[in-house]
Amino acid sequence: MPKALKYLLISVGGLVALFLVALAVIAFTVDPNAFKPEIVKVVQEKKQRTLIIEGDIKLKLFPKLGIDLGKTRLSEHRGTDEFAAVDSLRLYVAWLPLLRRELVVDRIVVEGARAHLVRNADGSTNFDDLLSKEESQEVKFDIAGVRVSRSALSFDDRMANRKLTVSDFDLQTGRIRDNTHTHIEAHLRLTASDPAVTARVDIKSGLLFALADRHYALDKLDLKVTGDAAGLSGLDLTLRGDGDFGLPAGGAQSILLRDVKLSLAGTRGSDRFDVTLDAPRLALAQD
């Protein structure tokens, strides 16, 4: 064996051994729960919200670095009422980018999440403070996948005097990355007022987005809505096709739909209706 190759293998082996030893040291000496008081303090000081982590924080080291939170609750801004909560949150990051001082989220798994959003009559919301921009380490959106289950969202729009609730929400995605094709699948129950809606929504689609250009594309979209909505009972809506949405800021916006097949059936009072639309190509320009 050439000496250069031999030395290279020895060096690589030594680095691997050192890495494994470091993992073992971290696993036996680092208790992530010791940082809970500091995390709670930072949230209180930065956002004036109370964070309650009921369960233990579990540290995952191999094969991926991550944390596993138990039941966690976040209060309203400068209040004690619950704003959001989660039964379980597991977040993983990739090891190699950390060596380049980059934080790349690898996978997110959420179970039993719930949030209560409010838009006040003056247009302000109960999450404005969470949207404020602060200097932080750049996070690259390169997520292997997102899984959300048993989750819910309520939105009280006091400005428009209507309410919306999403329940039984399940979401599964492929890789989430800018300019990279992926797929999404979501199932939920939707309840709303003004207009009144009680419906089941199921959606599957391919997805591609380019955030800088504000360009989005859906392919093989399969959307199904059943229930009651806007005075229609026994609603059965199915939409399939591809969509391309160019929405550049300050530029010419356009929508291109291909192979669209829409069917809509339902009852209004004693009247039964059944509508179908088949559009091989439909282009909408800003003008």
C-alpha positions as CSV (number, residue, x, y, z in Angstrom):
1,M,0.0,0.0,0.0
2,P,1.4,3.4,-0.9
3,K,2.6,5.4,2.1
4,A,0.5,8.4,1.1
5,L,-2.7,6.3,1.0
6,K,-1.8,4.6,4.3
7,Y,-1.2,7.9,6.1
8,L,-4.5,9.2,4.7
9,L,-6.5,6.2,5.9
10,I,-4.8,6.5,9.4
11,S,-5.7,10.2,9.5
12,V,-9.3,9.6,8.5
13,G,-9.6,6.8,11.0
14,G,-8.2,9.0,13.7
15,L,-10.7,11.7,12.9
16,V,-13.6,9.2,13.0
17,A,-12.4,7.9,16.3
18,L,-12.1,11.4,17.7
19,F,-15.6,12.2,16.5
20,L,-17.1,9.2,18.2
21,V,-15.3,9.9,21.4
22,A,-16.6,13.5,21.3
23,L,-20.1,12.1,20.8
24,A,-19.7,9.9,23.8
25,V,-18.4,12.7,26.0
26,I,-21.3,14.9,25.0
27,A,-23.9,12.2,25.5
28,F,-22.7,11.5,29.1
29,T,-21.8,15.0,30.2
30,V,-24.3,17.4,28.6
31,D,-27.8,17.6,30.1
32,P,-29.9,19.8,27.8
33,N,-32.5,20.2,30.6
34,A,-29.9,22.3,32.5
35,F,-30.5,25.0,29.8
36,K,-34.3,25.2,30.3
37,P,-34.3,28.1,32.7
38,E,-32.0,30.1,30.4
39,I,-34.2,29.3,27.4
40,V,-37.3,30.4,29.3
41,K,-35.5,33.6,30.4
42,V,-34.4,34.5,26.9
43,V,-37.9,34.1,25.5
44,Q,-39.3,36.2,28.3
45,E,-36.8,39.0,27.8
46,K,-36.8,39.0,24.0
47,K,-40.5,38.4,23.3
48,Q,-42.3,39.1,26.6
49,R,-43.9,35.7,26.4
50,T,-43.8,32.8,28.9
51,L,-42.4,29.5,27.6
52,I,-43.3,26.4,29.6
53,I,-41.5,23.2,28.8
54,E,-43.3,20.5,30.7
55,G,-41.3,17.4,29.5
56,D,-37.6,16.7,29.4
57,I,-35.5,17.9,26.5
58,K,-33.8,15.0,24.9
59,L,-30.6,15.4,22.9
60,K,-30.1,13.3,19.8
61,L,-26.6,12.9,18.6
62,F,-26.4,10.0,16.1
63,P,-27.0,9.5,13.2
64,K,-28.3,13.1,13.2
65,L,-28.0,15.9,15.7
66,G,-31.3,17.1,17.1
67,I,-33.6,17.8,20.0
68,D,-36.8,16.2,21.2
69,L,-39.2,18.4,23.2
70,G,-42.1,17.1,25.2
71,K,-45.2,19.1,25.9
72,T,-44.4,22.8,25.4
73,R,-46.6,25.9,25.7
74,L,-46.0,29.6,24.7
75,S,-48.2,32.4,26.2
76,E,-49.7,35.4,24.5
77,H,-47.5,38.5,24.3
78,R,-47.3,40.1,27.7
79,G,-50.1,37.7,28.9
80,T,-50.7,34.3,30.4
81,D,-53.3,32.9,28.0
82,E,-52.0,30.2,25.7
83,F,-50.9,31.3,22.2
84,A,-49.4,28.1,20.9
85,A,-48.6,24.6,22.2
86,V,-47.2,21.3,21.0
87,D,-47.3,17.8,22.4
88,S,-44.0,16.8,20.8
89,L,-41.4,18.5,18.6
90,R,-38.4,16.8,17.1
91,L,-36.0,18.9,15.1
92,Y,-32.8,17.5,13.5
93,V,-29.9,19.4,11.8
94,A,-27.2,18.1,9.5
95,W,-23.7,17.4,11.0
96,L,-21.4,18.3,8.1
97,P,-22.7,21.9,7.5
98,L,-22.1,22.6,11.2
99,L,-18.4,22.1,10.5
100,R,-18.7,25.0,8.0
101,R,-20.5,27.1,10.5
102,E,-23.8,26.7,8.7
103,L,-27.1,25.6,10.3
104,V,-29.1,23.3,7.9
105,V,-32.4,21.9,9.3
106,D,-32.6,18.3,8.3
107,R,-36.0,17.1,9.4
108,I,-39.0,18.4,11.5
109,V,-41.6,16.2,13.2
110,V,-44.5,17.9,15.0
111,E,-47.3,16.2,16.9
112,G,-50.3,17.7,18.6
113,A,-49.6,21.4,17.7
114,R,-52.1,24.1,18.2
115,A,-52.1,27.8,17.8
116,H,-54.6,30.6,18.4
117,L,-54.2,33.5,16.0
118,V,-56.1,36.9,16.3
119,R,-56.3,39.9,14.0
120,N,-57.7,42.8,15.9
121,A,-60.1,45.5,14.6
122,D,-57.2,47.9,14.0
123,G,-55.4,45.3,11.9
124,S,-52.7,44.3,14.4
125,T,-52.3,40.7,15.3
126,N,-51.3,38.7,18.3
127,F,-48.2,37.4,16.5
128,D,-46.7,40.7,15.2
129,D,-43.9,40.5,17.7
130,L,-42.9,37.1,16.4
131,L,-42.5,38.5,12.9
132,S,-40.0,41.2,13.9
133,K,-36.7,40.9,12.2
134,E,-33.6,40.4,14.3
135,E,-30.0,39.7,13.5
136,S,-29.4,35.9,13.7
137,Q,-27.4,33.2,12.1
138,E,-28.7,32.5,8.6
139,V,-30.7,29.2,8.4
140,K,-30.6,27.5,5.1
141,F,-33.9,25.9,4.2
142,D,-32.8,22.5,3.1
143,I,-35.2,20.2,5.0
144,A,-35.3,16.5,4.2
145,G,-39.0,16.5,5.2
146,V,-41.7,17.8,7.5
147,R,-44.3,15.7,9.3
148,V,-47.1,17.3,11.2
149,S,-49.9,15.3,12.8
150,R,-52.9,15.8,15.1
151,S,-52.6,19.6,14.9
152,A,-55.1,22.5,14.9
153,L,-55.2,26.2,14.2
154,S,-57.9,28.8,15.1
155,F,-58.0,32.3,13.5
156,D,-60.2,35.0,15.0
157,D,-60.5,37.8,12.5
158,R,-62.1,40.6,14.5
159,M,-61.4,43.1,11.7
160,A,-63.6,41.1,9.2
161,N,-65.8,39.7,12.0
162,R,-65.3,36.0,11.1
163,K,-63.6,33.0,12.5
164,L,-61.8,30.1,11.0
165,T,-60.7,26.8,12.5
166,V,-58.5,24.1,11.1
167,S,-58.5,20.7,13.0
168,D,-57.3,17.2,12.4
169,F,-54.4,18.7,10.4
170,D,-51.9,16.2,9.0
171,L,-49.1,17.3,6.7
172,Q,-46.2,15.3,5.1
173,T,-43.7,16.8,2.7
174,G,-40.6,15.7,0.8
175,R,-37.5,17.8,0.6
176,I,-38.1,21.5,1.2
177,R,-35.5,23.5,-0.5
178,D,-35.4,26.6,-2.8
179,N,-35.6,25.7,-6.5
180,T,-36.0,22.0,-5.7
181,H,-39.0,19.9,-6.7
182,T,-40.8,18.2,-3.9
183,H,-44.3,16.9,-2.9
184,I,-46.8,17.7,-0.3
185,E,-49.8,15.8,1.1
186,A,-52.2,17.4,3.6
187,H,-55.5,16.5,5.2
188,L,-57.7,18.7,7.4
189,R,-61.1,19.7,8.6
190,L,-62.1,23.3,8.0
191,T,-64.8,25.3,9.8
192,A,-65.5,28.9,9.2
193,S,-68.1,31.7,9.6
194,D,-69.2,34.3,7.2
195,P,-69.5,32.4,4.9
196,A,-70.3,29.3,6.9
197,V,-68.1,26.3,6.0
198,T,-67.8,22.8,7.4
199,A,-65.7,20.7,5.1
200,R,-63.1,18.1,4.8
201,V,-60.1,19.0,2.6
202,D,-57.6,16.6,1.1
203,I,-54.7,17.7,-1.1
204,K,-51.8,16.1,-2.9
205,S,-49.4,17.9,-5.2
206,G,-45.9,18.3,-6.5
207,L,-44.4,21.7,-5.5
208,L,-41.6,23.9,-6.8
209,F,-40.8,27.4,-5.4
210,A,-38.2,30.0,-6.1
211,L,-38.4,32.5,-3.2
212,A,-36.2,35.2,-4.7
213,D,-38.2,35.4,-7.9
214,R,-41.5,34.7,-6.1
215,H,-42.3,31.9,-8.6
216,Y,-44.3,28.9,-7.6
217,A,-45.5,25.8,-9.4
218,L,-47.8,23.0,-8.6
219,D,-47.9,19.8,-10.7
220,K,-50.3,16.8,-10.5
221,L,-52.5,18.8,-8.1
222,D,-55.3,16.6,-6.6
223,L,-57.6,18.6,-4.4
224,K,-60.9,17.3,-2.9
225,V,-63.3,19.2,-0.7
226,T,-66.5,17.7,0.8
227,G,-69.0,19.0,3.2
228,D,-71.1,22.2,3.4
229,A,-70.0,25.7,2.3
230,A,-71.6,29.1,1.6
231,G,-75.1,27.8,1.5
232,L,-74.3,24.7,-0.4
233,S,-74.9,21.3,1.2
234,G,-73.5,18.0,0.1
235,L,-70.6,19.8,-1.5
236,D,-68.3,17.6,-3.6
237,L,-65.5,19.5,-5.3
238,T,-62.5,18.0,-7.1
239,L,-59.7,19.9,-8.8
240,R,-56.8,18.4,-10.7
241,G,-54.1,19.9,-12.9
242,D,-50.9,21.9,-13.0
243,G,-50.4,25.5,-12.1
244,D,-47.6,28.0,-12.6
245,F,-47.7,31.3,-10.6
246,G,-45.3,34.1,-11.4
247,L,-45.8,36.8,-8.7
248,P,-42.6,39.0,-8.8
249,A,-42.7,42.1,-6.6
250,G,-43.2,45.1,-8.9
251,G,-43.1,43.0,-12.0
252,A,-45.6,41.5,-14.4
253,Q,-47.6,38.8,-12.6
254,S,-49.0,35.8,-14.5
255,I,-50.9,32.6,-13.9
256,L,-50.7,29.6,-16.2
257,L,-53.0,26.6,-15.7
258,R,-52.7,23.4,-17.6
259,D,-54.8,20.2,-17.9
260,V,-57.3,21.6,-15.4
261,K,-60.3,19.4,-14.6
262,L,-62.8,20.8,-12.1
263,S,-66.0,19.1,-11.0
264,L,-68.4,20.7,-8.5
265,A,-71.6,19.2,-7.3
266,G,-74.0,20.1,-4.4
267,T,-77.4,21.3,-3.4
268,R,-78.8,24.7,-2.6
269,G,-82.2,24.4,-1.1
270,S,-84.2,22.2,-3.4
271,D,-81.9,22.8,-6.4
272,R,-79.3,20.3,-7.4
273,F,-76.4,21.4,-9.5
274,D,-73.4,19.7,-11.2
275,V,-70.7,21.8,-12.9
276,T,-67.6,20.6,-14.7
277,L,-64.7,22.4,-16.3
278,D,-62.0,21.0,-18.6
279,A,-59.3,23.5,-19.6
280,P,-56.2,22.1,-21.4
281,R,-54.6,25.6,-21.0
282,L,-55.7,28.8,-19.3
283,A,-53.4,31.8,-19.1
284,L,-54.1,34.9,-17.0
285,A,-51.9,38.0,-17.3
286,Q,-51.7,41.1,-15.1
287,D,-53.4,43.2,-17.8
